Amino acid sequence: MLLIFHVILALLAVVLLARAPQSGRAALGVVACAGADVASGTSPRPALAVALPLLAFLAAALSLAAAAADAGLAERVAATLARRAGGRTGALYALACALCAVVTWTVSLDGAVVLAVPLVTALRSRFGIPFAPFFLGVVTVANAASIAVPQGNPANLVVIQRLHLSPAAFSAHMLLPGVVAAALCAAAVAARARAQLAVRYAPPRAPAGPLSPAERRAGAGIVLAAAAAFAAPAAGVAPWWPFTAAAAVALVASGRRPRVVVPWRVAAQVAGMVVAVEALGLRPPAGGGAALAALLVVALVVGAAAAVANNLPVSASSAALVAGPAGYAATIGLAVGSLATPHGSVATLIAADLAGERAPALRCRSLVQVAAAAVVAATAALWLTL
């Protein structure tokens, strides 16, 4: 009877998040389900071990991104990219996607879209570039590139924590799949919009002036936090804590009152799902197959689940069902497979909210094709690294 009770609570939590992943009420519903599990004897410690680092890291990344946006870096970067592309819209698109991938590795997937959407908006308003392909390009690239490094995606942190993976080993295995998936997503969007990307625009004639003090401080904060995160695996330290500490120092030293963004809802969602999974008593098998077919099955199944129910709650449950190399394949499904639907990734939802009325229609038919191809390509690249 107790197991049936836990199963019902877990299913209710998944349904709540699948129906409204950005809803505060849905998050409270998940927390209520978790509270019922805890009241029946489930320990909250595993959930806290996942949620607290995740909350600290996301708060640091989103606050850094907000500081950069407030300082006007988006407009400056837009002008710089437009000048370097020399009036060629296709080249500008490639530069924007490449920059988005680098920013994703620096301030995480969610932080990247907070910066990338204002950048694309600035390119549209100043140079008349087509908004839809640039928006789709940076969003898909950010999601796909986020699997390359531990700090790239909150789902990575959940999987690493749950499966006790080494951050250094994660980067060694996932860098190539992340680059492959991001390149494929960028190319797929460009192929569909090749007529729009073939037009030219009038580039700025002169470079932008010197950086303002606010821009310098915001840029230095991002560089400092990124350096701390990238150095952490070599020291055997999980990257979210050095990243968070460096970001806190940068925000405090900025000379302005920082706009601190604390994603309580996301942390509550993940913590609640971890409690629900713990209550079910699911445990990973002793080993995981490294055959390409086995990895593809895991990546595609987890990706389909993430697309339907959103990748954050699925990250908690999938991490309890896979081990070994399959854990890396699950990470591909969580980040890249979730692109198959407009609600599969929290970052995609954030990007659509930021774009407002300008947000293009995200059609599942085309998204599924891009996501499936990228999942297969990334999984094949993963198999080569094992």
N, C-alpha and C positions, 0 to 999 in steps of 0.2 A: 504493500500500500504506500509506503514512504517513497519508493522509487517512482511510482505512478504520480505522486504529488510533485516530485522534483521534475519529472518529465513535463507535466502540465505547466509548471512555472517557467521552465526553459523555453517551451514553445510559445508561451504568452510573451515572454521577453523578446524573442526573435520577431514575432508578429508586430509588436509595438514599434520596434525600430525599423522594420521593413516598410511599414505604412508611413511613418513620419520620422526619418532619421535626424532631422534638424529640429524636432519639436522638444521643447523643455518638458512638456507634460509626458511625452513618451519616455524621456529619460527618467523622470520621476517614477513612472510605471515600472521601468526596469529595476530601479533601485528598490521599489516596493517588493518586487518578486525576489530580489536578492535578499532583502530583509527577512522575508518569509523563510527562505532557505537557511539563513543564519539562525533564525529562531528555532529551526528544526534540528540544529546541530552542525551545520556546515561551517567550517572555519573561514573567517574573512581574510586571513593572512595572505593567501596567494593573490587575492584580488588587490590588496594594498601594495604588494610587492610589484605588481604590474602597473597599477594606476598612478602611484605617486611619482615614479620617474617619468611616466608619460605626461602627467600634468605639468611637472616642472619644465620638461623639455619643450612641450608645445607652447606654454606660456612665454618662455624665453624666445622661441622662434617667431611667434606671431607678434610679440612686442617689438622685436628688432625690425620686422617687416613693416609694422605700423610706423615706427620712427623714421624709417627710410622714406616711406610714402609721404609722411607729413613734411619731411625736409625738402621735398621736391625732386628727389632723385629720379623718379619715373620720367618726368619731362626732360631732364637733362640726358638721361640714357636714351630716350627716344630720339632726340636730336642727334646724338652721337652715332647711333646705329644708322639713322637715315642718311647721314653724311657719308659714312663708310660704305654703304650699299650703292651710293652714286646714282640714285634714281631708279635702280632695278628692284622692282617689288619682290621678285623671286629671291634675290640675294638678301633683301631685308628680312624676308620670311625665314630664311635659313639662319641668319644671325640671331633673330628673336628666339627661335627654337633652341639654338645652341646655348644662348645665354640663360634661357629658362631651365635647361638641364643643369647648368652649373649652379644656378641659384637654388635649385631643388636640393642638390648635394650640400649646399651651404646652410640654408635656413629651413629645410624640410619642405615637403610637398605643400602643406597648407600655407606656410610662409611664402613659398614661391608664387602661388596663385594670387596672394594678396599683393605682391609686387608686379606680377605679370599682367594682370587685367588692367590696372591703371596705365601701364606701359603701352599696351595695345590701344587703349582708349586715346592716349596722347598721340600715338602714330596716326590714328584715324582722324582726329580733330585737326592736327597740324599739317598732315601730308596727304590726307584723303585715301589712305590705303583701305582695301576691303576688310572690314572688321571680322566677318564670319570665319574665313580660313585662318587668320592670325589667331583668333580666339580659340578655335578648335585645335590648332597646332600647338599652342603653348599648354593648353589643358591636357591634351593627350600625352605630350612629351613629358610634362611634369609628373603625371601618374606613372608612366612607364620608366622614366629615369630614376624614380624614387627607390627602386629595388636595388640600386647599385651600391649604396652605402647604408650602414645601420641607421644613421640619423635622417635618412631620406624620407621615411614614411613611419607614422605611428604604428602601423601594422607590423613593420619590421621589428620594432621594439618589443611588441607583444610576443611575437614568435621567438625572438632571441631569448627573452626572459623565460618563457614557458619551456623551451627546449634546451635551455642552458647552452646556447651556442656561443662560441668565441666571436667577438666583434671583428677581430682580424680575419678569422676564417670566413666569416660572412662576407666581408669585402672581397676576399680573394676569389670566392666562388660566384659572387653576384655582380661584380663590376661589368664583366663582358655581357651577361644577359641584359643588364640595364641599358648599356650603350646600344646593343642590338635592337631592343624593343623600342627605345626612344627614336632611333633613326628610322625604323620601319613606320612608326606612327606618324612622324613628320613627313615622310615620303608619301604615305597613303593619303593624308590630307592634301598635300600639295598636288598629287595626281588628280584628285577630284576637283581641285580649284585651279587647274593650270591656266585656264583662260583669264581668271581674275589676277593671277600672279604674274601674267605676262605683260601687264600694262606698266607704264612708267609713272613716276611722280617727280616733283621738283624738289631736289634735295637742298638743304641749307648750304649757303655758299661759304660761310665762315664757321669755324669751330666755336663751341660755347665758351663763355668766359670762365674765369677761375671759379673753383668750388667755393660755395659759401661756408661759413663756419658750421652751420647745421648739417650741411651735406657731408663735410669732412668728418664730423663726429659720427654721423649715421653710417657712413661707409667704413670707417675704422672699426666700429662696433661689430659690423658683419664680418669683416676680415679677422678680427680677433677671435670671435666665437667659432668661425669656421676652422681656423688654425688649431684651436683647442680640441675641436671634435676630431679632426683628421690625425692629430698627434696621439690621441687617447688610445687607439688600438695597439699602437707600437709599444705603449707603456703597460698594456694589459688592463686598461681601465675602460669601463663602459663609456661611450662617448657622450651620453646625455648629461652626465654630471659636470664634466669640464665645460661643455657647451653652455649649460645653464649658468655656471659660475661666471664665465667670461661675458656672457650677455648681460648678467646683472651688473657686473662692474662697468661695462660700457654704458648701460642705461643710467646708472647713478652718476657717472662722470660726464654725462652729456651736457650738464649745465642747465638742462630744462627738466621740468616735471615730466617724467616718462608716462606715456599712455600704455599702461600694463593691460594686456589682453590675457585673461585667465579662462581657458576653455573648460569650465566645470562640467558642462553637459557631456562633452566627449569623454572625459575621465569617468564620469558617472556611468555612462553607457558601457564602457569597457569593463569597469570594475563589476558592474552588475552581471555582465555576461560571463566573466570569469567565475564568479560565485555560482552561477547557474550550472556551468560546466563541472565545477568541482563537486557540486551536489549530485550530479549524475554518476560520479565515480569513474569517468572515462579515463583510460590510461593508454599511452602510445605503445605499440609493439616494441619488442627488444631491438629490432633493427629496421632499416628502410632500404628498399631496393634501389639500385642505381641504374637499372636498365632504362633506356630511353622511353620505351613504351610505358613502363610503370610511372616514370616521372611525368609524362604527358597526361596520363590518367589523373594523377593527383592535381596537376596544375589546372586542367580543364574543369574538373569537378569542383574544386575550390573556387575557381574563377566564376563558374556558373552560380554557385551559392552566393558569392560576394556581389555579383551583379543583381541578384534577386533581393537579397536581404541586407545589403550594404557591407562593405569590407571590414568595418570596425567590429561589429558583433561577431562576424564570421571568423575574424582573426583569433578570437578567444576560443572558439569551439574547434577550429581546424588545428590549432596548435596542440590540442589534447588528443588528436587522432592520428598524427603523423610523427615520425622520428627519422633521424639520419638524413640522407639526401632528400627524402620526401619533404622535409621541412623547408628546404630551399625552393622546391617546386611549388609548395603551398604559398610561399611568399610571392612568387610570380603570379599565381592565380589571384591572390588578394589585391595586388596593385594593378596588374595589367588586365586581368579578366574582369575586374569591376568596371572597366571602361565600357562594357557592353550595354549598360543602361545609364540614363541620366542621373539616377539616384544611387548608383553602385559605389561611388566614392564620395566621401564627405567633401574633399577638395573640389570636385566637379560642382557640387551644390553651392559651395562658397563662391566659386567663380561665376556661376550663373547669377547669384544674388548681387555680386559686385557689378556685373555688366548691366543689370536691370533690363530695361526695355530693349537695349541693343543686343542682348544675348540671342544668338541664333538658335533655331530649333534643333534639338539634339535627337535625331531619329535613330531608334533602336536598330533598324535594319542595317544602316551603314556602320553604326558603332559596333555591332556584333561582328561584322566582317573584319574591321580593323583590330578589335580586341582578340579575336580568335587567331588571326595571323600572327600578331605580336606575341601571344602566349606560346604558340608553337615555336616561333623563332627563338624566343628567349629560353625556352626549355631545352632546345637543341644546343644552344650556347652553354647552358648550365652543364649539360651532359659532357661537353668537351672539357670542362674544368674539373670534373670529378676523377 
